Amino acid sequence: MLALEETVYQVDTAESGTKGVELQKKNFYNLIFLDLKMPGLNGVETLQEIRKLDKIEGKPYYRLIRPFITEEGCLKCHSDQGYKVGDIRGGISLSVPMKPYLASAQRRIVHVAIGLGVLWFIGVGGLWIGMGNIRNRIKEREAVEKERNGYVEDLQEALEQVKQLGGLLPICAHCKNIRDDKGYWNKIESYIHQHSEAEFSHSICPECAKKFYPDLDIYDD
C-alpha cells in the first residue's frame, strides 16, 4: 500500500471491512486489496458485500473478485500471522465499467435484428412471389381446362346434331321407297331427312322433264 501511495494513484484505506464497504458505496475504486482477518467484517464477508454492488454512481460495473492464496514465498512476511501454504489470506476486487461493453452488445443486437429483419423481408417477398406464380399457373390451368371443356361441349353438341346413314338400306327397285328398321316403307327423301341433317329442295331432271312435261321445253337452250 505504501508503494501505491507514492504514485499518482489515489489510495484510500479503511480500518475495517464495514468501513471499506461504506467507502466503496460512496467512491469508485478500480482496485481493492483486502486482508482475510479484519475488524468487523472479515475479508470474505467484505468481498461478498462489495460484490452485491452492481452500480457505482448510477453506472453499471462488473466486479471481478479473486482470492489471495498463500504460497511458499508469502510465509516470509505472513508466517507470524498463522498462515499456511494454500490458506486464503485476503482478496482483490477489480471494478470493470460495463458501459462500453453494453453499448457494443446493444449495437451487435441491433445489427443482428436488422439482418434478421432483412432476411425475413426477403423470405416473405420470395414466398409472395412464389405464391403469385403458383396462383398465375393455377389460373392459366383453369383457363385451359375451361377452354378444353368448352371444346368438348361443342363437340358433344355437334355430335348430337349429326345423324349418319350407314349399313345396307333396302330400297324398292321401282318406286325407290326405303324400308326402315320397323318394316315400314318410306319415301327416300323422308328417310334421308329423318336420319341426317340433309334438307331437300324439289326440282326435276332433264329426262323427267322431257317425259312428263314435253311441252314446257324446260331444258331447251
C-alpha positions as CSV (number, residue, x, y, z in Angstrom):
1,M,0.0,0.0,0.0
2,L,2.9,2.4,0.8
3,A,4.3,1.8,-2.7
4,L,1.0,2.8,-4.3
5,E,0.7,5.9,-2.1
6,E,3.9,7.2,-3.7
7,T,2.4,7.0,-7.2
8,V,-0.2,9.1,-9.0
9,Y,-3.0,6.7,-7.9
10,Q,-5.4,7.8,-5.2
11,V,-5.2,5.4,-2.3
12,D,-7.9,5.2,0.4
13,T,-7.6,2.9,3.5
14,A,-10.3,1.6,5.8
15,E,-9.9,0.4,9.4
16,S,-12.4,-2.4,8.9
17,G,-14.4,-4.4,6.3
18,T,-17.6,-2.4,7.2
19,K,-15.8,0.9,6.6
20,G,-14.4,-0.5,3.3
21,V,-18.0,-1.3,2.1
22,E,-19.1,2.2,3.0
23,L,-16.2,3.8,1.1
24,Q,-17.0,1.6,-1.9
25,K,-20.6,2.7,-2.0
26,K,-19.5,6.4,-2.0
27,N,-16.5,6.3,-4.2
28,F,-15.3,4.5,-7.4
29,Y,-12.3,2.1,-6.9
30,N,-10.8,0.2,-9.8
31,L,-8.8,-2.0,-7.5
32,I,-9.4,-3.2,-3.9
33,F,-7.0,-5.1,-1.7
34,L,-8.4,-6.9,1.3
35,D,-6.9,-8.9,4.2
36,L,-8.7,-12.0,5.4
37,K,-8.6,-11.0,9.1
38,M,-10.1,-7.6,9.7
39,P,-12.2,-6.0,12.4
40,G,-15.9,-6.2,11.9
41,L,-16.4,-8.0,8.5
42,N,-13.6,-10.3,7.5
43,G,-12.2,-10.3,4.0
44,V,-14.6,-12.9,2.6
45,E,-17.6,-11.2,4.1
46,T,-16.4,-7.8,2.8
47,L,-16.0,-9.3,-0.7
48,Q,-19.5,-10.7,-0.6
49,E,-20.9,-7.3,0.4
50,I,-18.9,-5.4,-2.3
51,R,-19.9,-8.0,-4.9
52,K,-23.5,-7.1,-4.3
53,L,-22.9,-3.6,-5.6
54,D,-23.6,-3.7,-9.3
55,K,-23.7,0.1,-9.9
56,I,-21.4,2.8,-9.0
57,E,-22.6,6.4,-9.3
58,G,-25.6,5.0,-11.3
59,K,-23.3,3.3,-13.8
60,P,-23.1,-0.5,-14.3
61,Y,-19.9,-2.2,-13.3
62,Y,-18.7,-5.8,-13.3
63,R,-17.0,-7.0,-10.1
64,L,-14.1,-9.3,-10.6
65,I,-13.0,-10.8,-7.3
66,R,-10.1,-13.2,-6.8
67,P,-8.7,-14.6,-3.5
68,F,-5.1,-14.3,-2.3
69,I,-3.8,-17.8,-1.9
70,T,-0.9,-18.2,0.5
71,E,2.2,-19.6,-1.3
72,E,5.6,-20.6,-0.1
73,G,7.1,-17.1,-0.7
74,C,4.3,-15.5,1.3
75,L,5.4,-17.2,4.5
76,K,8.4,-14.9,4.8
77,C,6.1,-12.0,5.7
78,H,2.9,-13.7,6.9
79,S,4.1,-16.8,8.8
80,D,3.8,-15.0,12.1
81,Q,0.0,-14.5,11.3
82,G,-0.5,-18.2,11.4
83,Y,-1.0,-18.7,7.6
84,K,0.0,-21.9,5.8
85,V,0.6,-22.7,2.2
86,G,-2.8,-22.9,0.5
87,D,-4.7,-20.7,3.0
88,I,-6.7,-17.7,1.8
89,R,-5.2,-14.6,3.4
90,G,-7.1,-12.0,1.6
91,G,-8.6,-11.0,-1.8
92,I,-8.6,-8.5,-4.6
93,S,-11.6,-6.8,-6.3
94,L,-11.5,-5.2,-9.7
95,S,-14.3,-3.0,-11.0
96,V,-14.7,-3.1,-14.7
97,P,-17.0,-0.5,-16.3
98,M,-19.7,-2.2,-18.4
99,K,-21.0,0.8,-20.3
100,P,-18.8,0.3,-23.4
101,Y,-19.4,-3.5,-23.4
102,L,-23.1,-3.0,-23.1
103,A,-23.1,-0.4,-25.9
104,S,-21.2,-2.8,-28.1
105,A,-23.6,-5.6,-27.2
106,Q,-26.5,-3.3,-28.0
107,R,-25.0,-2.4,-31.4
108,R,-24.5,-6.1,-32.1
109,I,-28.1,-6.8,-31.1
110,V,-29.3,-4.0,-33.5
111,H,-27.2,-5.4,-36.3
112,V,-28.4,-8.9,-35.8
113,A,-32.0,-7.7,-35.6
114,I,-31.6,-5.7,-38.8
115,G,-30.0,-8.7,-40.5
116,L,-32.8,-11.0,-39.4
117,G,-35.4,-8.4,-40.5
118,V,-33.8,-8.2,-43.9
119,L,-33.8,-12.0,-44.2
120,W,-37.4,-12.0,-43.0
121,F,-38.4,-9.5,-45.7
122,I,-36.5,-11.4,-48.4
123,G,-38.2,-14.6,-47.3
124,V,-41.6,-13.1,-47.2
125,G,-41.0,-11.5,-50.6
126,G,-39.8,-14.8,-52.0
127,L,-42.9,-16.5,-50.7
128,W,-45.2,-13.8,-52.0
129,I,-43.6,-14.0,-55.5
130,G,-43.7,-17.8,-55.4
131,M,-47.4,-17.8,-54.3
132,G,-48.1,-15.3,-57.1
133,N,-46.5,-17.6,-59.7
134,I,-48.5,-20.5,-58.3
135,R,-51.7,-18.5,-58.5
136,N,-51.0,-17.5,-62.1
137,R,-50.3,-21.1,-63.1
138,I,-53.5,-22.2,-61.4
139,K,-55.4,-19.5,-63.3
140,E,-53.8,-20.5,-66.6
141,R,-54.6,-24.2,-66.0
142,E,-58.1,-23.3,-65.1
143,A,-58.5,-21.2,-68.3
144,V,-57.0,-24.1,-70.4
145,E,-59.4,-26.6,-68.7
146,K,-62.3,-24.2,-69.2
147,E,-61.4,-23.8,-72.9
148,R,-60.9,-27.5,-73.3
149,N,-64.3,-28.2,-71.6
150,G,-65.9,-25.7,-74.0
151,Y,-64.4,-27.6,-77.0
152,V,-65.6,-30.9,-75.6
153,E,-69.1,-29.5,-75.0
154,D,-69.2,-28.0,-78.5
155,L,-68.0,-31.3,-80.0
156,Q,-70.6,-33.3,-78.0
157,E,-73.3,-30.9,-79.1
158,A,-72.1,-31.2,-82.8
159,L,-72.1,-35.0,-82.4
160,E,-75.6,-35.0,-81.1
161,Q,-76.8,-32.9,-84.0
162,V,-75.0,-35.1,-86.6
163,K,-77.0,-38.1,-88.0
164,Q,-75.3,-40.5,-90.2
165,L,-76.7,-43.1,-92.7
166,G,-74.9,-46.4,-92.6
167,G,-75.4,-50.1,-93.3
168,L,-77.4,-51.9,-96.0
169,L,-80.6,-50.0,-97.0
170,P,-83.5,-51.9,-98.5
171,I,-84.8,-49.9,-101.4
172,C,-87.6,-50.6,-103.8
173,A,-86.4,-51.3,-107.4
174,H,-89.4,-49.5,-108.9
175,C,-90.7,-46.7,-106.5
176,K,-87.4,-46.2,-104.7
177,N,-89.0,-46.3,-101.3
178,I,-86.8,-47.4,-98.4
179,R,-87.7,-49.8,-95.7
180,D,-86.8,-48.7,-92.1
181,D,-85.9,-50.9,-89.1
182,K,-89.5,-51.3,-88.1
183,G,-90.5,-52.6,-91.5
184,Y,-92.3,-49.5,-92.8
185,W,-91.6,-48.2,-96.3
186,N,-90.8,-44.5,-96.5
187,K,-90.1,-42.2,-99.4
188,I,-86.4,-41.8,-99.9
189,E,-86.4,-38.1,-99.1
190,S,-88.3,-38.6,-95.9
191,Y,-86.0,-41.4,-94.8
192,I,-82.9,-39.4,-95.5
193,H,-84.3,-36.3,-93.8
194,Q,-85.0,-38.4,-90.6
195,H,-81.6,-39.9,-90.5
196,S,-79.4,-37.0,-91.4
197,E,-79.3,-33.2,-91.4
198,A,-79.9,-33.0,-95.2
199,E,-82.7,-30.8,-96.4
200,F,-84.5,-31.3,-99.8
201,S,-85.5,-28.8,-102.5
202,H,-87.7,-30.4,-105.2
203,S,-86.7,-30.0,-108.8
204,I,-86.9,-32.1,-112.0
205,C,-84.2,-33.7,-114.0
206,P,-84.0,-33.3,-117.9
207,E,-85.2,-36.8,-118.6
208,C,-88.3,-36.5,-116.4
209,A,-88.9,-33.0,-117.8
210,K,-89.0,-34.4,-121.4
211,K,-91.1,-37.4,-120.3
212,F,-93.7,-35.7,-118.1
213,Y,-93.5,-32.1,-119.4
214,P,-92.6,-32.3,-123.1
215,D,-94.5,-29.1,-124.0
216,L,-92.6,-26.9,-121.5
217,D,-89.2,-27.2,-123.0
218,I,-87.6,-26.5,-119.6
219,Y,-84.0,-27.6,-120.5
220,D,-84.1,-26.3,-124.1
221,D,-81.4,-23.6,-124.7
